Amino acid sequence: MKVLNLTERNMASYQIDGYQTLGEKFPFTQELLALMNAAFSAPVLSQNENTTTTIEELLEQTKAVFSKHYTTNLVDYCSKEQSLELERLEFALTASAKSNETYDEFYDTRRKIITKKDPFDLPLLYYQSEENTGEIATAYVGIPLQNHIHKTKKCYNHIILTGYLNPELAATYGHEITHALVPIGGCLNFQYSELLPIFNEKLVAYELDPTGELLKRVNASRNKALVKSLIKIFDKNPESKYEIFLHYVYIQSTLLATKLFDMYINANDFEKQIIISRIQDVFDGKYPVEALLHGYNITFENSCDAKTYKKYI
Ligand SMILES: [Zn+2]
């Protein structure tokens, strides 16, 4: 692969809970530039306004797609107030850390506070808006100085959805549910953290509308976000380093997810089942998403493929 002599940017290294490594170099290759060209010239679809569906019906549709394909493991839950309480305790203990501290009190309190929930039972906050967005409020609770991934818990407070009441929101919900299903260690590199959520938002759209119209809309929204991220990394007045870093995360995850999804929809039923069961293995904590990518020989380099990408915008 020919690497162009353009700015090759190092992604800043940030310590983010639950991930081992962050960022590599980001080469601007001919392939990536061709793909960017395709992304920039794709048509922008306007949002469909409300359909007659209620929010409950939409969420049920997402749940039906997930139960058809996956086993949804229970996840750790506590309210926002409870996770703030744990964070306060965590902070106080860290500030007065002694070398022989066992933190039993902290882990006892945490055990009492955190409960298990089906991700589809996480509290949901919805408000209608022109913009389709989703967010899952997540707290990483553990003693930072111990810095042990296995001692940190990923704990969910609630899911927030905004947008019109239309099936695109069902896909966004599938994205957020997937975030909840990936356990700590299920994704080692932070830049791939959006990969399975983006894959599953496409899967939900693909399953809910056999005409392909919904998938087209979901892909168009994802492309719009990709273009925005690409513009931001070239911005002469950049946002904070962390914001820029997040744009790299979305760019890489979007391209890798598109590659994996392309493989999925072109596969026969048996191969499709294998791809899904490998994703289930990631949800079950058997191996990280990186192993799945390795198994299918999916890399950032071969995901920068304008021909494949064009099929999905
Ligand atoms: Zn996400």
py3Dmol code that shows the C-alpha trace and the ligand (Angstrom):
import py3Dmol

protein = """\
ATOM      1  CA  MET A   1       0.000   0.000   0.000  1.00  0.00           C
ATOM      2  CA  LYS A   2       1.345   3.407  -0.970  1.00  0.00           C
ATOM      3  CA  VAL A   3       1.370   5.891   1.903  1.00  0.00           C
ATOM      4  CA  LEU A   4       1.081   9.481   0.744  1.00  0.00           C
ATOM      5  CA  ASN A   5       3.392  12.111   2.008  1.00  0.00           C
ATOM      6  CA  LEU A   6       0.651  13.949   3.866  1.00  0.00           C
ATOM      7  CA  THR A   7       0.419  14.749   7.527  1.00  0.00           C
ATOM      8  CA  GLU A   8       0.579  11.493   9.348  1.00  0.00           C
ATOM      9  CA  ARG A   9      -0.943  12.159  12.702  1.00  0.00           C
ATOM     10  CA  ASN A  10      -0.269  10.387  15.897  1.00  0.00           C
ATOM     11  CA  MET A  11      -3.329   9.847  17.947  1.00  0.00           C
ATOM     12  CA  ALA A  12      -2.673  11.168  21.380  1.00  0.00           C
ATOM     13  CA  SER A  13      -2.464   8.531  24.009  1.00  0.00           C
ATOM     14  CA  TYR A  14      -5.151   8.790  26.609  1.00  0.00           C
ATOM     15  CA  GLN A  15      -5.782   6.470  29.465  1.00  0.00           C
ATOM     16  CA  ILE A  16      -9.382   5.378  29.184  1.00  0.00           C
ATOM     17  CA  ASP A  17     -10.945   2.979  31.659  1.00  0.00           C
ATOM     18  CA  GLY A  18     -11.591  -0.487  30.371  1.00  0.00           C
ATOM     19  CA  TYR A  19      -9.247  -0.346  27.387  1.00  0.00           C
ATOM     20  CA  GLN A  20      -5.665  -1.476  27.108  1.00  0.00           C
ATOM     21  CA  THR A  21      -4.413   0.455  24.140  1.00  0.00           C
ATOM     22  CA  LEU A  22      -5.402   3.511  22.225  1.00  0.00           C
ATOM     23  CA  GLY A  23      -4.518   4.714  18.831  1.00  0.00           C
ATOM     24  CA  GLU A  24      -1.912   4.059  16.240  1.00  0.00           C
ATOM     25  CA  LYS A  25      -0.707   6.143  13.365  1.00  0.00           C
ATOM     26  CA  PHE A  26      -3.362   7.125  10.902  1.00  0.00           C
ATOM     27  CA  PRO A  27      -1.958   7.035   7.371  1.00  0.00           C
ATOM     28  CA  PHE A  28      -3.615   9.050   4.615  1.00  0.00           C
ATOM     29  CA  THR A  29      -3.345   6.579   1.779  1.00  0.00           C
ATOM     30  CA  GLN A  30      -4.648   6.761  -1.796  1.00  0.00           C
ATOM     31  CA  GLU A  31      -7.384   4.325  -0.757  1.00  0.00           C
ATOM     32  CA  LEU A  32      -8.474   6.456   2.178  1.00  0.00           C
ATOM     33  CA  LEU A  33      -8.550   9.573   0.002  1.00  0.00           C
ATOM     34  CA  ALA A  34     -10.688   7.797  -2.625  1.00  0.00           C
ATOM     35  CA  LEU A  35     -13.052   6.716   0.117  1.00  0.00           C
ATOM     36  CA  MET A  36     -13.209  10.229   1.544  1.00  0.00           C
ATOM     37  CA  ASN A  37     -14.082  11.477  -1.910  1.00  0.00           C
ATOM     38  CA  ALA A  38     -16.966   8.988  -2.109  1.00  0.00           C
ATOM     39  CA  ALA A  39     -18.142   9.919   1.404  1.00  0.00           C
ATOM     40  CA  PHE A  40     -18.145  13.642   0.611  1.00  0.00           C
ATOM     41  CA  SER A  41     -20.072  13.261  -2.632  1.00  0.00           C
ATOM     42  CA  ALA A  42     -22.835  10.996  -1.274  1.00  0.00           C
ATOM     43  CA  PRO A  43     -26.380  12.412  -1.204  1.00  0.00           C
ATOM     44  CA  VAL A  44     -27.687  13.610   2.153  1.00  0.00           C
ATOM     45  CA  LEU A  45     -31.125  12.213   3.005  1.00  0.00           C
ATOM     46  CA  SER A  46     -33.448  14.303   5.090  1.00  0.00           C
ATOM     47  CA  GLN A  47     -34.857  12.656   8.212  1.00  0.00           C
ATOM     48  CA  ASN A  48     -38.223  10.979   8.009  1.00  0.00           C
ATOM     49  CA  GLU A  49     -40.542  12.628  10.468  1.00  0.00           C
ATOM     50  CA  ASN A  50     -42.759  10.724  12.883  1.00  0.00           C
ATOM     51  CA  THR A  51     -44.412   7.594  11.687  1.00  0.00           C
ATOM     52  CA  THR A  52     -47.397   6.354  13.675  1.00  0.00           C
ATOM     53  CA  THR A  53     -45.257   4.028  15.780  1.00  0.00           C
ATOM     54  CA  THR A  54     -44.983   4.568  19.526  1.00  0.00           C
ATOM     55  CA  ILE A  55     -41.602   4.514  21.269  1.00  0.00           C
ATOM     56  CA  GLU A  56     -42.510   1.215  22.969  1.00  0.00           C
ATOM     57  CA  GLU A  57     -43.240  -0.425  19.622  1.00  0.00           C
ATOM     58  CA  LEU A  58     -39.922   0.759  18.213  1.00  0.00           C
ATOM     59  CA  LEU A  59     -37.994  -0.616  21.164  1.00  0.00           C
ATOM     60  CA  GLU A  60     -39.824  -3.928  20.858  1.00  0.00           C
ATOM     61  CA  GLN A  61     -38.762  -4.151  17.210  1.00  0.00           C
ATOM     62  CA  THR A  62     -35.106  -3.739  18.213  1.00  0.00           C
ATOM     63  CA  LYS A  63     -35.510  -6.326  20.952  1.00  0.00           C
ATOM     64  CA  ALA A  64     -37.028  -8.802  18.482  1.00  0.00           C
ATOM     65  CA  VAL A  65     -33.996  -8.495  16.155  1.00  0.00           C
ATOM     66  CA  PHE A  66     -31.614  -9.035  19.056  1.00  0.00           C
ATOM     67  CA  SER A  67     -33.480 -12.032  20.437  1.00  0.00           C
ATOM     68  CA  LYS A  68     -33.525 -13.604  16.987  1.00  0.00           C
ATOM     69  CA  HIS A  69     -29.724 -13.423  16.751  1.00  0.00           C
ATOM     70  CA  TYR A  70     -28.174 -13.057  20.184  1.00  0.00           C
ATOM     71  CA  THR A  71     -28.425 -14.049  23.802  1.00  0.00           C
ATOM     72  CA  THR A  72     -28.432 -10.781  25.705  1.00  0.00           C
ATOM     73  CA  ASN A  73     -26.399 -11.206  28.870  1.00  0.00           C
ATOM     74  CA  LEU A  74     -27.358  -9.339  32.019  1.00  0.00           C
ATOM     75  CA  VAL A  75     -25.333  -6.170  32.613  1.00  0.00           C
ATOM     76  CA  ASP A  76     -24.319  -4.158  35.684  1.00  0.00           C
ATOM     77  CA  TYR A  77     -26.718  -1.402  36.573  1.00  0.00           C
ATOM     78  CA  CYS A  78     -26.923   1.394  39.106  1.00  0.00           C
ATOM     79  CA  SER A  79     -28.587   4.797  39.012  1.00  0.00           C
ATOM     80  CA  LYS A  80     -26.627   7.955  38.154  1.00  0.00           C
ATOM     81  CA  GLU A  81     -26.850   9.057  41.806  1.00  0.00           C
ATOM     82  CA  GLN A  82     -25.520   5.702  42.998  1.00  0.00           C
ATOM     83  CA  SER A  83     -22.588   5.760  40.595  1.00  0.00           C
ATOM     84  CA  LEU A  84     -21.760   9.300  41.787  1.00  0.00           C
ATOM     85  CA  GLU A  85     -21.805   7.961  45.349  1.00  0.00           C
ATOM     86  CA  LEU A  86     -19.379   5.201  44.353  1.00  0.00           C
ATOM     87  CA  GLU A  87     -17.164   7.684  42.521  1.00  0.00           C
ATOM     88  CA  ARG A  88     -17.055   9.912  45.600  1.00  0.00           C
ATOM     89  CA  LEU A  89     -16.001   6.962  47.731  1.00  0.00           C
ATOM     90  CA  GLU A  90     -13.469   5.949  45.096  1.00  0.00           C
ATOM     91  CA  PHE A  91     -12.018   9.464  45.082  1.00  0.00           C
ATOM     92  CA  ALA A  92     -11.746   9.670  48.856  1.00  0.00           C
ATOM     93  CA  LEU A  93     -10.001   6.290  49.045  1.00  0.00           C
ATOM     94  CA  THR A  94      -7.629   7.130  46.211  1.00  0.00           C
ATOM     95  CA  ALA A  95      -6.692  10.444  47.810  1.00  0.00           C
ATOM     96  CA  SER A  96      -5.766   8.729  51.066  1.00  0.00           C
ATOM     97  CA  ALA A  97      -4.287   5.596  49.481  1.00  0.00           C
ATOM     98  CA  LYS A  98      -1.990   3.512  51.613  1.00  0.00           C
ATOM     99  CA  SER A  99       0.190   0.816  50.110  1.00  0.00           C
ATOM    100  CA  ASN A 100      -1.416  -1.996  52.124  1.00  0.00           C
ATOM    101  CA  GLU A 101      -4.993  -0.828  51.581  1.00  0.00           C
ATOM    102  CA  THR A 102      -7.353  -3.633  50.587  1.00  0.00           C
ATOM    103  CA  TYR A 103     -10.351  -1.474  49.662  1.00  0.00           C
ATOM    104  CA  ASP A 104     -12.713  -4.129  51.041  1.00  0.00           C
ATOM    105  CA  GLU A 105     -15.102  -1.447  52.200  1.00  0.00           C
ATOM    106  CA  PHE A 106     -15.287  -0.009  48.704  1.00  0.00           C
ATOM    107  CA  TYR A 107     -15.885  -3.373  47.056  1.00  0.00           C
ATOM    108  CA  ASP A 108     -18.508  -4.228  49.694  1.00  0.00           C
ATOM    109  CA  THR A 109     -20.381  -1.011  49.057  1.00  0.00           C
ATOM    110  CA  ARG A 110     -20.128  -1.545  45.327  1.00  0.00           C
ATOM    111  CA  ARG A 111     -21.510  -5.073  45.652  1.00  0.00           C
ATOM    112  CA  LYS A 112     -24.517  -3.720  47.548  1.00  0.00           C
ATOM    113  CA  ILE A 113     -25.196  -0.932  45.060  1.00  0.00           C
ATOM    114  CA  ILE A 114     -24.733  -2.573  41.673  1.00  0.00           C
ATOM    115  CA  THR A 115     -27.424  -4.933  40.453  1.00  0.00           C
ATOM    116  CA  LYS A 116     -27.875  -6.965  37.268  1.00  0.00           C
ATOM    117  CA  LYS A 117     -30.313  -5.978  34.545  1.00  0.00           C
ATOM    118  CA  ASP A 118     -31.299  -7.074  31.088  1.00  0.00           C
ATOM    119  CA  PRO A 119     -29.964  -4.232  28.885  1.00  0.00           C
ATOM    120  CA  PHE A 120     -33.463  -3.861  27.406  1.00  0.00           C
ATOM    121  CA  ASP A 121     -34.706  -3.059  30.936  1.00  0.00           C
ATOM    122  CA  LEU A 122     -32.251  -0.185  31.456  1.00  0.00           C
ATOM    123  CA  PRO A 123     -34.140   3.057  32.132  1.00  0.00           C
ATOM    124  CA  LEU A 124     -34.768   4.920  28.921  1.00  0.00           C
ATOM    125  CA  LEU A 125     -35.033   8.672  28.495  1.00  0.00           C
ATOM    126  CA  TYR A 126     -36.566   9.711  25.207  1.00  0.00           C
ATOM    127  CA  TYR A 127     -37.307  13.116  23.831  1.00  0.00           C
ATOM    128  CA  GLN A 128     -38.404  14.087  20.392  1.00  0.00           C
ATOM    129  CA  SER A 129     -35.943  16.104  18.395  1.00  0.00           C
ATOM    130  CA  GLU A 130     -34.940  16.751  14.804  1.00  0.00           C
ATOM    131  CA  GLU A 131     -31.675  14.990  15.447  1.00  0.00           C
ATOM    132  CA  ASN A 132     -31.450  11.223  15.845  1.00  0.00           C
ATOM    133  CA  THR A 133     -28.933  10.546  18.640  1.00  0.00           C
ATOM    134  CA  GLY A 134     -28.290   7.936  21.273  1.00  0.00           C
ATOM    135  CA  GLU A 135     -26.200   7.718  24.379  1.00  0.00           C
ATOM    136  CA  ILE A 136     -25.673   5.177  27.118  1.00  0.00           C
ATOM    137  CA  ALA A 137     -24.647   6.717  30.426  1.00  0.00           C
ATOM    138  CA  THR A 138     -21.798   4.539  31.669  1.00  0.00           C
ATOM    139  CA  ALA A 139     -19.712   4.640  34.829  1.00  0.00           C
ATOM    140  CA  TYR A 140     -16.443   2.764  35.267  1.00  0.00           C
ATOM    141  CA  VAL A 141     -16.219   1.922  38.917  1.00  0.00           C
ATOM    142  CA  GLY A 142     -13.018   0.701  40.504  1.00  0.00           C
ATOM    143  CA  ILE A 143     -10.040   2.089  42.414  1.00  0.00           C
ATOM    144  CA  PRO A 144      -7.998   3.954  39.779  1.00  0.00           C
ATOM    145  CA  LEU A 145      -4.648   3.463  41.505  1.00  0.00           C
ATOM    146  CA  GLN A 146      -5.026  -0.274  41.348  1.00  0.00           C
ATOM    147  CA  ASN A 147      -5.413   0.114  37.633  1.00  0.00           C
ATOM    148  CA  HIS A 148      -6.637  -3.411  37.141  1.00  0.00           C
ATOM    149  CA  ILE A 149      -9.048  -3.793  34.285  1.00  0.00           C
ATOM    150  CA  HIS A 150     -10.562  -6.890  35.888  1.00  0.00           C
ATOM    151  CA  LYS A 151     -11.331  -4.989  39.075  1.00  0.00           C
ATOM    152  CA  THR A 152     -13.131  -2.213  37.275  1.00  0.00           C
ATOM    153  CA  LYS A 153     -16.826  -2.611  36.590  1.00  0.00           C
ATOM    154  CA  LYS A 154     -18.629  -1.085  33.659  1.00  0.00           C
ATOM    155  CA  CYS A 155     -21.916   0.009  35.069  1.00  0.00           C
ATOM    156  CA  TYR A 156     -24.843   1.465  33.127  1.00  0.00           C
ATOM    157  CA  ASN A 157     -27.224   4.140  34.382  1.00  0.00           C
ATOM    158  CA  HIS A 158     -29.644   4.705  31.515  1.00  0.00           C
ATOM    159  CA  ILE A 159     -30.029   5.095  27.771  1.00  0.00           C
ATOM    160  CA  ILE A 160     -30.945   8.415  26.166  1.00  0.00           C
ATOM    161  CA  LEU A 161     -32.550   8.529  22.722  1.00  0.00           C
ATOM    162  CA  THR A 162     -33.515  11.585  20.735  1.00  0.00           C
ATOM    163  CA  GLY A 163     -35.097  11.847  17.316  1.00  0.00           C
ATOM    164  CA  TYR A 164     -38.388  11.422  15.539  1.00  0.00           C
ATOM    165  CA  LEU A 165     -40.448   8.326  16.210  1.00  0.00           C
ATOM    166  CA  ASN A 166     -39.421   6.318  13.176  1.00  0.00           C
ATOM    167  CA  PRO A 167     -37.525   3.054  12.631  1.00  0.00           C
ATOM    168  CA  GLU A 168     -34.172   4.841  12.423  1.00  0.00           C
ATOM    169  CA  LEU A 169     -34.509   5.256  16.152  1.00  0.00           C
ATOM    170  CA  ALA A 170     -34.871   1.470  16.524  1.00  0.00           C
ATOM    171  CA  ALA A 171     -31.453   1.142  14.848  1.00  0.00           C
ATOM    172  CA  THR A 172     -29.979   3.775  17.186  1.00  0.00           C
ATOM    173  CA  TYR A 173     -31.383   1.866  20.151  1.00  0.00           C
ATOM    174  CA  GLY A 174     -29.674  -1.296  18.830  1.00  0.00           C
ATOM    175  CA  HIS A 175     -26.412   0.672  18.729  1.00  0.00           C
ATOM    176  CA  GLU A 176     -26.689   1.672  22.402  1.00  0.00           C
ATOM    177  CA  ILE A 177     -27.777  -1.824  23.508  1.00  0.00           C
ATOM    178  CA  THR A 178     -24.642  -3.190  21.814  1.00  0.00           C
ATOM    179  CA  HIS A 179     -22.454  -0.820  23.845  1.00  0.00           C
ATOM    180  CA  ALA A 180     -24.016  -2.357  26.949  1.00  0.00           C
ATOM    181  CA  LEU A 181     -23.381  -5.910  25.719  1.00  0.00           C
ATOM    182  CA  VAL A 182     -19.635  -5.535  25.080  1.00  0.00           C
ATOM    183  CA  PRO A 183     -17.954  -6.429  28.384  1.00  0.00           C
ATOM    184  CA  ILE A 184     -14.725  -4.966  29.723  1.00  0.00           C
ATOM    185  CA  GLY A 185     -11.961  -6.611  27.728  1.00  0.00           C
ATOM    186  CA  GLY A 186     -14.373  -7.258  24.824  1.00  0.00           C
ATOM    187  CA  CYS A 187     -12.658  -4.477  22.913  1.00  0.00           C
ATOM    188  CA  LEU A 188      -9.020  -3.816  23.717  1.00  0.00           C
ATOM    189  CA  ASN A 189      -8.400  -0.855  21.455  1.00  0.00           C
ATOM    190  CA  PHE A 190     -10.524   2.173  22.078  1.00  0.00           C
ATOM    191  CA  GLN A 191     -10.589   3.074  18.384  1.00  0.00           C
ATOM    192  CA  TYR A 192     -12.719  -0.043  17.723  1.00  0.00           C
ATOM    193  CA  SER A 193     -15.200   0.679  20.514  1.00  0.00           C
ATOM    194  CA  GLU A 194     -17.912   1.856  18.071  1.00  0.00           C
ATOM    195  CA  LEU A 195     -17.458  -1.051  15.657  1.00  0.00           C
ATOM    196  CA  LEU A 196     -19.979  -3.602  16.939  1.00  0.00           C
ATOM    197  CA  PRO A 197     -22.547  -0.909  17.852  1.00  0.00           C
ATOM    198  CA  ILE A 198     -22.365   0.404  14.258  1.00  0.00           C
ATOM    199  CA  PHE A 199     -22.543  -3.138  12.854  1.00  0.00           C
ATOM    200  CA  ASN A 200     -25.672  -3.881  14.893  1.00  0.00           C
ATOM    201  CA  GLU A 201     -27.425  -0.630  14.004  1.00  0.00           C
ATOM    202  CA  LYS A 202     -27.043  -1.742  10.367  1.00  0.00           C
ATOM    203  CA  LEU A 203     -28.228  -5.251  11.271  1.00  0.00           C
ATOM    204  CA  VAL A 204     -31.376  -3.892  12.932  1.00  0.00           C
ATOM    205  CA  ALA A 205     -32.117  -1.727   9.862  1.00  0.00           C
ATOM    206  CA  TYR A 206     -31.451  -4.634   7.493  1.00  0.00           C
ATOM    207  CA  GLU A 207     -33.784  -6.926   9.409  1.00  0.00           C
ATOM    208  CA  LEU A 208     -36.606  -4.461  10.030  1.00  0.00           C
ATOM    209  CA  ASP A 209     -37.058  -3.354   6.447  1.00  0.00           C
ATOM    210  CA  PRO A 210     -36.651  -5.923   3.657  1.00  0.00           C
ATOM    211  CA  THR A 211     -36.946  -3.157   1.029  1.00  0.00           C
ATOM    212  CA  GLY A 212     -33.524  -1.841   2.082  1.00  0.00           C
ATOM    213  CA  GLU A 213     -34.871   1.704   2.494  1.00  0.00           C
ATOM    214  CA  LEU A 214     -34.195   1.832   6.251  1.00  0.00           C
ATOM    215  CA  LEU A 215     -30.657   0.520   5.835  1.00  0.00           C
ATOM    216  CA  LYS A 216     -30.098   3.210   3.213  1.00  0.00           C
ATOM    217  CA  ARG A 217     -31.214   5.880   5.670  1.00  0.00           C
ATOM    218  CA  VAL A 218     -29.103   4.488   8.508  1.00  0.00           C
ATOM    219  CA  ASN A 219     -26.077   4.319   6.205  1.00  0.00           C
ATOM    220  CA  ALA A 220     -26.690   7.879   5.038  1.00  0.00           C
ATOM    221  CA  SER A 221     -26.778   9.147   8.650  1.00  0.00           C
ATOM    222  CA  ARG A 222     -23.596   7.245   9.427  1.00  0.00           C
ATOM    223  CA  ASN A 223     -21.958   8.694   6.328  1.00  0.00           C
ATOM    224  CA  LYS A 224     -22.984  12.196   7.378  1.00  0.00           C
ATOM    225  CA  ALA A 225     -21.281  11.608  10.749  1.00  0.00           C
ATOM    226  CA  LEU A 226     -18.181  10.240   8.994  1.00  0.00           C
ATOM    227  CA  VAL A 227     -17.923  13.316   6.784  1.00  0.00           C
ATOM    228  CA  LYS A 228     -18.269  15.531   9.864  1.00  0.00           C
ATOM    229  CA  SER A 229     -15.432  13.648  11.605  1.00  0.00           C
ATOM    230  CA  LEU A 230     -13.227  13.832   8.509  1.00  0.00           C
ATOM    231  CA  ILE A 231     -13.778  17.592   8.299  1.00  0.00           C
ATOM    232  CA  LYS A 232     -12.971  17.986  11.989  1.00  0.00           C
ATOM    233  CA  ILE A 233      -9.605  16.266  11.762  1.00  0.00           C
ATOM    234  CA  PHE A 234      -8.544  18.695   9.020  1.00  0.00           C
ATOM    235  CA  ASP A 235      -9.923  21.726  10.840  1.00  0.00           C
ATOM    236  CA  LYS A 236      -7.383  24.525  11.193  1.00  0.00           C
ATOM    237  CA  ASN A 237      -8.928  25.421  14.548  1.00  0.00           C
ATOM    238  CA  PRO A 238      -9.208  22.000  16.082  1.00  0.00           C
ATOM    239  CA  GLU A 239     -11.324  21.121  19.049  1.00  0.00           C
ATOM    240  CA  SER A 240      -9.579  19.650  22.086  1.00  0.00           C
ATOM    241  CA  LYS A 241      -7.172  16.771  21.502  1.00  0.00           C
ATOM    242  CA  TYR A 242      -9.659  14.424  23.069  1.00  0.00           C
ATOM    243  CA  GLU A 243     -12.461  15.500  20.724  1.00  0.00           C
ATOM    244  CA  ILE A 244     -10.158  14.969  17.748  1.00  0.00           C
ATOM    245  CA  PHE A 245      -9.267  11.573  19.109  1.00  0.00           C
ATOM    246  CA  LEU A 246     -12.951  10.656  19.282  1.00  0.00           C
ATOM    247  CA  HIS A 247     -13.338  11.572  15.614  1.00  0.00           C
ATOM    248  CA  TYR A 248     -10.588   9.072  14.789  1.00  0.00           C
ATOM    249  CA  VAL A 249     -12.457   6.472  16.825  1.00  0.00           C
ATOM    250  CA  TYR A 250     -15.628   7.010  14.758  1.00  0.00           C
ATOM    251  CA  ILE A 251     -13.755   7.051  11.444  1.00  0.00           C
ATOM    252  CA  GLN A 252     -11.972   3.764  12.137  1.00  0.00           C
ATOM    253  CA  SER A 253     -14.974   2.035  13.688  1.00  0.00           C
ATOM    254  CA  THR A 254     -17.296   3.124  10.848  1.00  0.00           C
ATOM    255  CA  LEU A 255     -14.992   1.796   8.150  1.00  0.00           C
ATOM    256  CA  LEU A 256     -14.296  -1.502   9.892  1.00  0.00           C
ATOM    257  CA  ALA A 257     -17.987  -2.012  10.689  1.00  0.00           C
ATOM    258  CA  THR A 258     -18.905  -1.346   7.050  1.00  0.00           C
ATOM    259  CA  LYS A 259     -16.381  -3.951   5.933  1.00  0.00           C
ATOM    260  CA  LEU A 260     -17.698  -6.536   8.401  1.00  0.00           C
ATOM    261  CA  PHE A 261     -21.286  -5.763   7.446  1.00  0.00           C
ATOM    262  CA  ASP A 262     -20.479  -6.089   3.748  1.00  0.00           C
ATOM    263  CA  MET A 263     -19.051  -9.517   4.511  1.00  0.00           C
ATOM    264  CA  TYR A 264     -22.199 -10.369   6.460  1.00  0.00           C
ATOM    265  CA  ILE A 265     -24.791  -9.465   3.851  1.00  0.00           C
ATOM    266  CA  ASN A 266     -22.877 -11.166   1.073  1.00  0.00           C
ATOM    267  CA  ALA A 267     -22.486 -14.371   3.070  1.00  0.00           C
ATOM    268  CA  ASN A 268     -24.735 -17.437   2.834  1.00  0.00           C
ATOM    269  CA  ASP A 269     -27.003 -18.282   5.781  1.00  0.00           C
ATOM    270  CA  PHE A 270     -24.483 -20.620   7.389  1.00  0.00           C
ATOM    271  CA  GLU A 271     -21.646 -18.082   7.198  1.00  0.00           C
ATOM    272  CA  LYS A 272     -23.988 -15.373   8.484  1.00  0.00           C
ATOM    273  CA  GLN A 273     -24.700 -17.510  11.537  1.00  0.00           C
ATOM    274  CA  ILE A 274     -20.981 -17.915  12.165  1.00  0.00           C
ATOM    275  CA  ILE A 275     -20.361 -14.165  12.044  1.00  0.00           C
ATOM    276  CA  ILE A 276     -23.202 -13.632  14.536  1.00  0.00           C
ATOM    277  CA  SER A 277     -21.936 -16.390  16.833  1.00  0.00           C
ATOM    278  CA  ARG A 278     -18.473 -14.806  16.806  1.00  0.00           C
ATOM    279  CA  ILE A 279     -20.021 -11.513  17.872  1.00  0.00           C
ATOM    280  CA  GLN A 280     -21.900 -13.434  20.571  1.00  0.00           C
ATOM    281  CA  ASP A 281     -18.538 -14.817  21.747  1.00  0.00           C
ATOM    282  CA  VAL A 282     -17.312 -11.229  22.197  1.00  0.00           C
ATOM    283  CA  PHE A 283     -20.473 -10.450  24.221  1.00  0.00           C
ATOM    284  CA  ASP A 284     -19.807 -13.581  26.298  1.00  0.00           C
ATOM    285  CA  GLY A 285     -16.266 -12.437  27.081  1.00  0.00           C
ATOM    286  CA  LYS A 286     -14.585 -15.316  25.229  1.00  0.00           C
ATOM    287  CA  TYR A 287     -12.326 -13.061  23.198  1.00  0.00           C
ATOM    288  CA  PRO A 288     -12.043  -9.414  22.174  1.00  0.00           C
ATOM    289  CA  VAL A 289     -13.399  -7.934  18.963  1.00  0.00           C
ATOM    290  CA  GLU A 290      -9.797  -7.707  17.722  1.00  0.00           C
ATOM    291  CA  ALA A 291      -9.693 -11.522  17.528  1.00  0.00           C
ATOM    292  CA  LEU A 292     -12.861 -11.509  15.422  1.00  0.00           C
ATOM    293  CA  LEU A 293     -11.320  -8.947  13.066  1.00  0.00           C
ATOM    294  CA  HIS A 294      -8.132 -10.970  12.859  1.00  0.00           C
ATOM    295  CA  GLY A 295     -10.110 -14.128  12.054  1.00  0.00           C
ATOM    296  CA  TYR A 296     -11.771 -12.412   9.098  1.00  0.00           C
ATOM    297  CA  ASN A 297      -8.604 -10.578   8.102  1.00  0.00           C
ATOM    298  CA  ILE A 298     -10.271  -7.190   8.518  1.00  0.00           C
ATOM    299  CA  THR A 299      -7.817  -4.347   9.011  1.00  0.00           C
ATOM    300  CA  PHE A 300      -8.087  -0.586   8.867  1.00  0.00           C
ATOM    301  CA  GLU A 301      -6.067  -0.651   5.629  1.00  0.00           C
ATOM    302  CA  ASN A 302      -8.369  -3.058   3.803  1.00  0.00           C
ATOM    303  CA  SER A 303     -11.452  -1.267   5.204  1.00  0.00           C
ATOM    304  CA  CYS A 304     -10.399   1.905   3.373  1.00  0.00           C
ATOM    305  CA  ASP A 305     -11.977   0.539   0.255  1.00  0.00           C
ATOM    306  CA  ALA A 306     -13.983   3.098  -1.713  1.00  0.00           C
ATOM    307  CA  LYS A 307     -15.669   0.457  -3.880  1.00  0.00           C
ATOM    308  CA  THR A 308     -17.135  -1.401  -0.896  1.00  0.00           C
ATOM    309  CA  TYR A 309     -17.936   1.777   1.004  1.00  0.00           C
ATOM    310  CA  LYS A 310     -19.866   3.257  -1.965  1.00  0.00           C
ATOM    311  CA  LYS A 311     -22.364   0.391  -1.791  1.00  0.00           C
ATOM    312  CA  TYR A 312     -23.476   1.654   1.618  1.00  0.00           C
ATOM    313  CA  ILE A 313     -24.009   5.356   1.015  1.00  0.00           C
TER     314      ILE A 313
END
"""
ligand_1 = """\
1
ZN
Zn -21.634 4.487 20.107
"""
view = py3Dmol.view(width=600, height=400)
view.addModel(protein, "pdb")
view.setStyle({"model": 0}, {"cartoon": {"style": "trace"}})
view.addModel(ligand_1, "xyz")
view.setStyle({"model": 1}, {"stick": {}})
view.zoomTo()
view.show()
